[in-house]
Amino acid sequence: MPYEQLQFALRNQPAYEVEFDSKKYQVEMEILENTEQYLHVMVAVDDGSLPASILPVTHTFIRNKPVSGI
């Protein structure tokens, strides 16, 4: 996902529901770091059950910000 699209998604819809193989999942995104060079983002997914809600599957990634031209 391009940086601008990711930034828009994080601002406007940091949590949403998806359906996969007839099961519904809650997806949440959160900015962990916002530096001049990059965004560090966490994504957490759970199926709504109590165990999964307490300890969701998580993943983090870093998206570099666009380099401004000189």
C-alpha positions as CSV (number, residue, x, y, z in Angstrom):
1,M,0.0,0.0,0.0
2,P,1.5,3.4,-0.9
3,Y,2.4,5.7,2.0
4,E,-0.4,8.2,1.3
5,Q,-3.0,5.5,1.3
6,L,-1.7,4.0,4.5
7,Q,-1.7,7.3,6.2
8,F,-5.3,7.9,5.1
9,A,-6.4,4.5,6.4
10,L,-4.7,5.0,9.8
11,R,-6.5,8.3,10.2
12,N,-9.9,7.3,9.0
13,Q,-10.4,3.6,9.8
14,P,-8.0,2.2,12.3
15,A,-10.4,-0.7,13.1
16,Y,-12.6,-2.7,10.8
17,E,-14.1,-6.1,10.3
18,V,-13.3,-8.6,7.4
19,E,-14.7,-11.9,6.5
20,F,-12.4,-14.8,5.4
21,D,-13.6,-18.4,4.9
22,S,-17.0,-17.6,6.3
23,K,-15.4,-16.3,9.6
24,K,-15.4,-12.7,10.7
25,Y,-12.3,-11.1,12.1
26,Q,-11.6,-7.7,13.8
27,V,-8.6,-5.9,12.4
28,E,-7.0,-3.0,14.2
29,M,-4.1,-0.8,13.1
30,E,-2.0,1.5,15.4
31,I,0.9,3.8,14.8
32,L,3.8,2.8,17.1
33,E,6.3,5.4,15.8
34,N,6.0,8.4,13.5
35,T,9.4,9.7,12.7
36,E,10.7,12.0,9.9
37,Q,11.8,8.9,7.9
38,Y,9.1,6.3,8.5
39,L,5.9,5.0,10.1
40,H,6.1,2.0,12.4
41,V,2.6,0.3,12.3
42,M,1.1,-2.6,14.3
43,V,-1.8,-4.7,12.9
44,A,-3.7,-6.8,15.4
45,V,-6.3,-9.5,14.3
46,D,-8.8,-11.5,16.4
47,D,-11.9,-13.5,15.8
48,G,-14.0,-11.9,18.6
49,S,-13.6,-14.8,21.0
50,L,-12.3,-14.0,24.5
51,P,-8.9,-15.8,24.2
52,A,-8.2,-14.1,20.8
53,S,-9.3,-10.7,22.1
54,I,-6.9,-10.9,25.0
55,L,-4.0,-12.1,22.9
56,P,-4.7,-11.2,19.2
57,V,-2.3,-12.1,16.4
58,T,-0.1,-9.1,15.8
59,H,2.4,-8.0,13.2
60,T,4.4,-4.8,12.9
61,F,5.9,-3.2,9.8
62,I,7.8,-0.1,8.8
63,R,6.7,2.1,5.9
64,N,9.2,4.6,4.7
65,K,7.9,8.1,4.1
66,P,8.4,9.5,0.6
67,V,11.6,11.4,0.1
68,S,11.0,15.0,-0.8
69,G,12.8,16.3,-3.9
70,I,15.4,19.0,-3.7
